[in-house]
Amino acid sequence: VQLVQSGGGLVPPGGSLRLSCAASGFTFSSSAMSWVRLAPGKGLEWVSGIYNDGRTYYEDSMKGRFTISRDNAKNTVYLQMHSLKPEDTAVYYCVIGWKVALYWGQGTQVTVSS
């Protein structure tokens, strides 16, 4: 199983970023996929999840700002982030599952700062 993330970086408050996660080694189209984040001094936070049938879930503070999507033909899950805030600064991980992280990507740093 491999989850290879891309995207992320430094963005000013109010900016946008898109994270990508290319998956291999398992049946992606049958799997729920999620994004979680880990910030210094904070616990793990579930950001968003998407089931194989397209149902999506978001943590309350991300609703309306973040959009999760998937492309089963490319075995890739995305997280589009808009209106980013300093408190969104964290390492973001792509994981298999929703509320249960079976496998993790390598992590991507997102820093929101002016």
N, C-alpha and C positions, 0 to 999 in steps of 0.2 A: 504494500500500500504506500502510495506517495501522494502528498499534497504539496504542491509547489506554488508558493505565493509570489505575487508581484504587485507593484503599486506602492502607495504610501509615500512618506516623505514629510517635508516641512511646508506648511500652508498657513497663511494669515487667518485670523478669525473671520468667519463669514465665507471662507473659501470652500472649495470642493475637491474631493479626491475619489478615485475609484480603485478599489482593491480587486484583484483577481486571484483565483485559486484553481490551478489545473490539477485534476485528479487522475490517478491511474492505479491499477492493481485490484480493483473491486468493481462491483456493478453500480456505477455512479447513478444511473437513471432510476435505480430502485432505492436509493439512499437519501435520507434526510441530511441536509448540510447546514452548517451554521457558522456564524462568526461570533467569537468571544473576544474580550479584551482584558488586558491586565495592566493596570496603572500603578505606579509607585505608591505604596502606602494604602492601596485599595485591594479588595478581593477580586476574584474572577467575576466578570460581568458578562452575562449572555446578551449579545447585541441583537442578533436577528437569526432566524432560522427559516428554512424553506424545505417543505416536504416534496417527495417525488411527484405528488399530484399538483404541486404549485401553491399549496397553502403556505402563507407566510406569517411569521410572528416577529414582533419587535418589542424590545424593552421600551417602556413608556417614554423615556426621555429621547428616544431615537425616532419615534413615530413622526412622520411628516418630513423628516430630514434625511433619513437613510432609506435606501431601497435595496433589497436583496433580490437577486435573480439568478437563473441558472440556464445554461445552454447544454442540454444533454448530448447534442451532436458533438460538442467540443469537450465534454466532460469537465466543464468549468462552471464555477459559481462566482458571482460578483457581489460586491458591496459598493454601491454608489452612495457617497456621503456628501451632503450639501449643508450649508449654514453651519460649518464646523465651529466649535467652541473650544476654548482652552481646556475645558474639562473633558474633551474627547481625546486628549493626548494620552496615548497608551500604546502598548504592543498589541496588535490585532492578530488573532489566530483563526485560521480556517479549520474547522473540525467536522468530522463525520458524526452525524447524530444531532438531536435537538434535546438539550438539557442533560444529555449524556454524551460526553466527548470520548468517542472510541479511538480516534486517531487525530493527530494534530499536524498542522503545517508548521513551517519553520518560524513563523512569526514575522510581522512587518511593523516597523515603527511608524506611527503617525504622530506628528508634533504640530500642534496648532498654537502658533505664537506670532506676534508681530515683531 
